[in-house]
Protein backbone atom coordinates (compact mmCIF):
# COMPACT_ATOMS: atom_id res chain seq x y z
CA UNK A 1 0.00 0.00 0.00
CA UNK A 2 2.79 2.46 0.88
CA UNK A 3 4.68 1.73 -2.34
CA UNK A 4 1.49 2.13 -4.40
CA UNK A 5 0.78 5.50 -2.78
CA UNK A 6 4.35 6.65 -3.39
CA UNK A 7 4.08 5.60 -7.05
CA UNK A 8 0.85 7.54 -7.45
CA UNK A 9 2.21 10.70 -5.86
CA UNK A 10 5.46 10.49 -7.86
CA UNK A 11 3.58 9.89 -11.11
CA UNK A 12 1.19 12.76 -10.43
CA UNK A 13 4.07 15.12 -9.68
CA UNK A 14 5.83 14.04 -12.87
CA UNK A 15 2.60 14.63 -14.79
CA UNK A 16 2.30 18.15 -13.37
CA UNK A 17 5.98 18.75 -14.14
CA UNK A 18 5.47 17.64 -17.75
CA UNK A 19 2.47 19.94 -18.12
CA UNK A 20 4.47 22.87 -16.75
CA UNK A 21 7.36 22.19 -19.13
CA UNK A 22 4.93 22.14 -22.05
CA UNK A 23 3.39 25.39 -20.85
CA UNK A 24 6.82 27.00 -20.64
CA UNK A 25 7.29 26.38 -24.36
CA UNK A 26 3.99 28.16 -25.08
CA UNK A 27 4.58 31.07 -22.70
CA UNK A 28 5.90 34.46 -23.65
CA UNK A 29 9.36 35.49 -22.50
CA UNK A 30 7.96 37.48 -19.57
CA UNK A 31 6.20 34.46 -18.07
CA UNK A 32 8.79 31.78 -18.80
CA UNK A 33 10.97 32.23 -15.70
CA UNK A 34 8.02 32.20 -13.32
CA UNK A 35 6.81 28.96 -14.92
CA UNK A 36 10.32 27.52 -14.75
CA UNK A 37 10.55 28.32 -11.02
CA UNK A 38 7.31 26.43 -10.34
CA UNK A 39 8.43 23.50 -12.52
CA UNK A 40 11.75 23.26 -10.64
CA UNK A 41 9.94 23.07 -7.30
CA UNK A 42 7.62 20.33 -8.55
CA UNK A 43 10.64 18.42 -9.89
CA UNK A 44 12.31 18.75 -6.47
CA UNK A 45 9.30 17.14 -4.77
CA UNK A 46 9.09 14.39 -7.40
CA UNK A 47 12.74 13.52 -6.73
CA UNK A 48 11.92 12.91 -3.07
CA UNK A 49 9.34 10.30 -4.04
CA UNK A 50 11.83 8.72 -6.43
CA UNK A 51 14.02 8.08 -3.40
CA UNK A 52 11.13 6.82 -1.29
CA UNK A 53 10.12 4.12 -3.78
CA UNK A 54 11.20 0.67 -2.69
CA UNK A 55 11.75 1.70 0.95
CA UNK A 56 8.26 1.15 2.27
CA UNK A 57 6.52 3.70 4.47
CA UNK A 58 9.48 5.70 5.77
CA UNK A 59 9.82 8.98 7.61
CA UNK A 60 13.39 9.70 6.46
CA UNK A 61 15.75 9.26 3.50
CA UNK A 62 19.45 9.69 2.71
CA UNK A 63 19.67 13.40 1.97
CA UNK A 64 23.18 13.04 0.51
CA UNK A 65 22.06 10.59 -2.18
CA UNK A 66 18.95 12.67 -2.87
CA UNK A 67 21.04 15.82 -3.23
CA UNK A 68 23.34 14.24 -5.83
CA UNK A 69 20.32 13.18 -7.88
CA UNK A 70 18.76 16.63 -7.53
CA UNK A 71 21.93 18.34 -8.76
CA UNK A 72 21.94 16.18 -11.91
CA UNK A 73 18.34 17.17 -12.61
CA UNK A 74 19.04 20.86 -12.00
CA UNK A 75 21.95 20.73 -14.43
CA UNK A 76 19.78 19.11 -17.11
CA UNK A 77 16.95 21.61 -16.54
CA UNK A 78 18.96 24.72 -17.40
CA UNK A 79 18.68 26.40 -20.78
CA UNK A 80 21.59 26.07 -23.19
CA UNK A 81 23.89 29.07 -23.14
CA UNK A 82 26.98 30.39 -24.88
CA UNK A 83 29.18 29.90 -21.80
CA UNK A 84 29.36 26.62 -19.90
CA UNK A 85 28.43 26.58 -16.22
CA UNK A 86 29.47 23.45 -14.32
CA UNK A 87 27.61 22.16 -11.27
CA UNK A 88 29.74 20.15 -8.81
CA UNK A 89 28.06 18.29 -5.94
CA UNK A 90 29.81 16.56 -3.02
CA UNK A 91 27.91 15.04 -0.10
CA UNK A 92 28.26 13.06 3.09
CA UNK A 93 25.65 10.37 3.84
CA UNK A 94 23.01 12.01 6.01
CA UNK A 95 19.59 10.61 6.90
CA UNK A 96 17.03 13.37 7.43
CA UNK A 97 13.30 13.47 8.07
CA UNK A 98 11.10 14.14 5.05
CA UNK A 99 10.01 17.63 6.11
CA UNK A 100 13.63 18.75 6.38
CA UNK A 101 14.58 17.10 3.08
CA UNK A 102 11.68 18.87 1.36
CA UNK A 103 12.65 22.28 2.75
CA UNK A 104 16.37 21.90 2.02
CA UNK A 105 15.71 20.45 -1.44
CA UNK A 106 13.69 23.49 -2.48
CA UNK A 107 16.33 25.80 -0.95
CA UNK A 108 19.07 24.15 -3.02
CA UNK A 109 16.88 24.38 -6.13
CA UNK A 110 16.29 28.10 -5.60
CA UNK A 111 19.92 29.03 -4.91
CA UNK A 112 21.46 26.90 -7.66
CA UNK A 113 18.91 28.05 -10.24
CA UNK A 114 19.45 31.70 -9.35
CA UNK A 115 23.22 31.22 -9.68
CA UNK A 116 22.70 29.80 -13.16
CA UNK A 117 20.48 32.75 -14.06
CA UNK A 118 22.37 35.68 -12.54
CA UNK A 119 25.95 34.82 -11.59
CA UNK A 120 27.34 34.29 -15.08
CA UNK A 121 25.86 36.87 -17.47
CA UNK A 122 28.69 36.57 -20.03
CA UNK A 123 31.21 34.08 -18.68
CA UNK A 124 31.77 30.43 -17.85
CA UNK A 125 31.94 29.33 -14.24
CA UNK A 126 31.31 26.75 -11.56
CA UNK A 127 28.60 26.25 -8.95
CA UNK A 128 29.52 23.99 -6.02
CA UNK A 129 27.14 22.26 -3.62
CA UNK A 130 28.68 20.58 -0.56
CA UNK A 131 26.92 18.74 2.27
CA UNK A 132 28.70 17.84 5.50
CA UNK A 133 27.97 17.38 9.18
CA UNK A 134 29.99 17.83 12.33
CA UNK A 135 28.87 17.11 15.90
CA UNK A 136 25.26 18.29 16.05
CA UNK A 137 25.20 20.50 12.97
CA UNK A 138 24.59 19.77 9.31
CA UNK A 139 26.03 22.26 6.81
CA UNK A 140 25.12 22.94 3.20
CA UNK A 141 27.47 25.25 1.31
CA UNK A 142 26.43 26.52 -2.12
CA UNK A 143 28.99 28.72 -3.85
CA UNK A 144 29.73 30.12 -7.28
CA UNK A 145 32.62 32.02 -8.85
CA UNK A 146 30.37 34.44 -10.69
CA UNK A 147 29.89 38.20 -10.48
CA UNK A 148 28.71 38.19 -6.84
CA UNK A 149 25.37 38.99 -5.26
CA UNK A 150 24.45 40.29 -1.81
CA UNK A 151 20.70 40.53 -1.18
CA UNK A 152 19.32 42.96 1.41
CA UNK A 153 17.73 41.30 4.43
CA UNK A 154 14.22 42.21 3.32
CA UNK A 155 14.66 41.33 -0.35
CA UNK A 156 12.14 39.02 -1.99
CA UNK A 157 14.10 38.93 -5.23
CA UNK A 158 16.01 35.87 -6.38
CA UNK A 159 13.98 33.65 -4.04
CA UNK A 160 15.83 35.02 -1.00
CA UNK A 161 12.64 35.40 1.05
CA UNK A 162 11.64 31.81 0.25
CA UNK A 163 15.10 30.52 1.17
CA UNK A 164 15.03 32.19 4.58
CA UNK A 165 11.48 31.00 5.34
CA UNK A 166 12.34 27.41 4.43
CA UNK A 167 15.48 27.46 6.55
CA UNK A 168 13.41 28.69 9.50
CA UNK A 169 11.06 25.77 8.83
CA UNK A 170 14.07 23.42 9.05
CA UNK A 171 15.13 25.15 12.32
CA UNK A 172 18.22 26.33 10.47
CA UNK A 173 19.97 29.50 9.34
CA UNK A 174 21.02 30.94 5.99
CA UNK A 175 23.97 33.31 5.53
CA UNK A 176 25.19 34.74 2.23
CA UNK A 177 28.50 36.41 1.41
CA UNK A 178 29.56 37.95 -1.90
CA UNK A 179 33.33 37.98 -2.37
CA UNK A 180 34.69 36.95 -5.78
CA UNK A 181 31.42 35.13 -6.28
CA UNK A 182 28.64 34.23 -3.88
CA UNK A 183 28.62 31.70 -1.04
CA UNK A 184 25.55 30.55 0.85
CA UNK A 185 26.10 28.72 4.14
CA UNK A 186 23.06 26.86 5.39
CA UNK A 187 23.20 25.28 8.85
CA UNK A 188 20.63 23.04 10.48
CA UNK A 189 20.60 20.88 13.62
CA UNK A 190 21.73 17.29 13.10
CA UNK A 191 19.46 16.34 16.00
CA UNK A 192 16.81 16.16 13.28
CA UNK A 193 18.60 13.10 11.87
CA UNK A 194 16.50 9.96 12.11
CA UNK A 195 17.18 6.27 11.41
CA UNK A 196 15.59 4.90 8.25
CA UNK A 197 12.43 2.97 9.10
CA UNK A 198 11.33 0.10 6.86
CA UNK A 199 8.13 -1.95 6.63
CA UNK A 200 8.08 -5.31 8.35
Buried (B, 14 or more C-beta within 10 A) or exposed (E): EEBEEBEEBBEEBBEBBEEBBEBBEEBEEEEBEEBBBBBBBBBBBBBBBBBBEEBBEBEBBBBBBBBBBBBEBBBEBBEEEEEEBEBEBBBBEBBBBBEBBBBBBBBBBBBBBBBBBBBBEEEEBBBBBBBBBEEEEBBBBBBBBBBBBEBEEEEEEBBBBBBBEBBEBBEBEBEBEBEEBBBBBBBBEBEBBBEEEEEE
